[in-house]
Amino acid sequence: MYKISLTVAGVCLLAALVFFLMGNTVVAGPLLVAFFIALAIGFRGYVALKGFAYTTTIFAAVTSALLYPQFFVEWDGFKLATLITPLIQLIMFGMGTSMSFKDFAGVVKMPKGVFIGVFSHFVIMPLLGFTLASATNFPPEIAAGIILIGCSPNGMASNVISYLAKANLALSVTITAVSTMLAPFITPMLMKLLAGAFVEIHTIDMMFDIFKMVIIPIGAGLVFNHFLHGKLKWLDNAMPLVSMFGIAFIIVIITAAGRESLLTIGPALILVVLIHNLCGYTLGYWSGRLFKMKERDCRTIAIEVGMQNGGLASGLAKAMGKMATVGLAPAIFGPLMNITGSVLASYWHRKPVEDELTEA
């Protein structure tokens, strides 16, 4: 079945290119969507490609949003953008259920690694975002979105990538937990400092929005996990799927709302976001090296610096009333970091950890 799906994907892509060259975009569009769907199904059959299936599915959804934006903006007078904040709260609750209060004990056990990881994250990515936003000729609100994704905390995806990359998973979880808890204070201040020249930033309002979208749901998830962990197996199994669907749906809504801007500056914005992400990995890794951290810890810091909480950034863009502009960079960053993170994890997974070889 998986081989057949990959064959169908190849046929759909070839047909889409033919119709596109003929100028028949009406037929080429659906074929392109079918290509991504068949590709995602085919990837599921191979261990090395399985991790890309979800991202490929997002590409199918995003392509649909670009082709038929009217279906992803409003239904019978109900604006789908209204669902973004509740979805983020649900995703953050799911994040909380996968954490425990013990995750914060890593601050005591690994203070150096946690400090370097959190400090590097909130210095490197915001400054990179500001530099890239200033160096480009994007409209101010688009540029502010690049800074916003840089000022956001880590996402749970970084923990999965750290595990696959044979990094320090305990350190990864702790850095994610600490950076998330600090986000209500640090993210608004960094946005005011770095993005204030591009758009108006209401610091107190942003603090309240982050508390509402992140801290309260994660706190509820932590309490839920503490008292009911393992007692509701169906919920434990469902939350990751709900989170994946929620993130995909948010990206689709933002893509449909910002369709005109994406069609105008899409390729350039994708390139800038990719540079932002890759430079985050690189500088994060060498910040660990600078402080003579072990190889596993350096890998962890690289991943924690390079991967952001795109869902929160999208929610903040929605709260600012600029979802179709400020929200574009976060919407692009999410799928891209999943691809680059998976590639990096595959590379490091096959590469021996130097410290362990030396000790042996």
Secondary structure, 3 states (H helix, E strand, C coil): CHHHHHHHHHHHHHHHHHHHHCCCHHHHHHHHHHHHHHHHHHHCCCCCCHHHHHHHHHHHHHHHHHHCHHHCCEECCEEHHHHHHHHHHHHHHHHHHCCCHHHHHHHHHCHHHHHHHHHHHHHHHHHHHHHHHHHCCCCHHHHHHHHHHHHCCCCCHHHHHHHHCCCCHHHHHHHHHHHHHHHHHHHHHHHHHHCCCCCCCCHHHHHHHHHHHHHHHHHHHHHHHHHHCCCCHHHHHHHHHHHHHHHHHHHHHHHHHCHHHHHHHHHHHHHHHHHHHHHHHHHHHHHHHHCCCCHHHHHHHHHHHHCCCHHHHHHHHHHCCCCCCCCHHHHHHHHHHHHHHHHHHHHHHHCCCHHHHHHC
